[in-house]
Amino acid sequence: MPDSQKNNPQDNNPLHGVKLADLLEQLVNELGWQALAEQIDINCFKSNPSIKSSLKFLRRTPWARDKVERLYLQHIGAAVPNRKTASTSKRPRQPAVLQQQIWGKTSSEPANKDHDS
């Protein structure tokens, strides 16, 4: 089968081929910074917003980029993937047992604010 006829996993991805800069510029042109800040509560949209500073923040902050991409998908009328199935770059939370080994406390012990003991 020729390569052009194979199913590409990106065929059903509406974000495939869309640059983050283009996506953000379209949202800003159609919604404006104020409406964008109301829908996505992040400072780069509220305080002296610019495309350049927002792109820098969004490229370094996966959760914020995810929110902007979801808003873009809703705006263009595309299907928004389920958050549970979407990949995230957050580190998994350490199990309580491992936290107890690291900090030497159990969950039933009260947190001691004085470290002079």
C-alpha positions, 0 to 999 in steps of 0.5 A: 500500500502506498504511503499516501493511502495509509491512515495517518494518526494525525488525520483526525487531529484538528490541531495538526499543522496549526502553529500555536502562534496562528492559533493564538492570533486567531483567538485574539483577533476574534475574541480580543484580549479581554474576552480571552482573559475572562475565559482563561484566567492567566496573567499573560492575557490580563496584564499588558498582553502581547502575542510574544509574551503569551507564546513564551508562557504557553510554550513553557506551561503545558496546562495553560497551552492545553486550555488555549488549545481547548478554547480554540477547538471549541471556537472552531467547532471541532470535537474537544478530546476528553481531559482524562484521555488527553496526555499531560506532562504533570508528574504523578503525585507521590504515594503517601507511603513514599511521602512517609518514608521521605518525611518520616511522618504518618498522615495521622501525625499533626504537622509540627510548625516548630522545627526547634525540637 
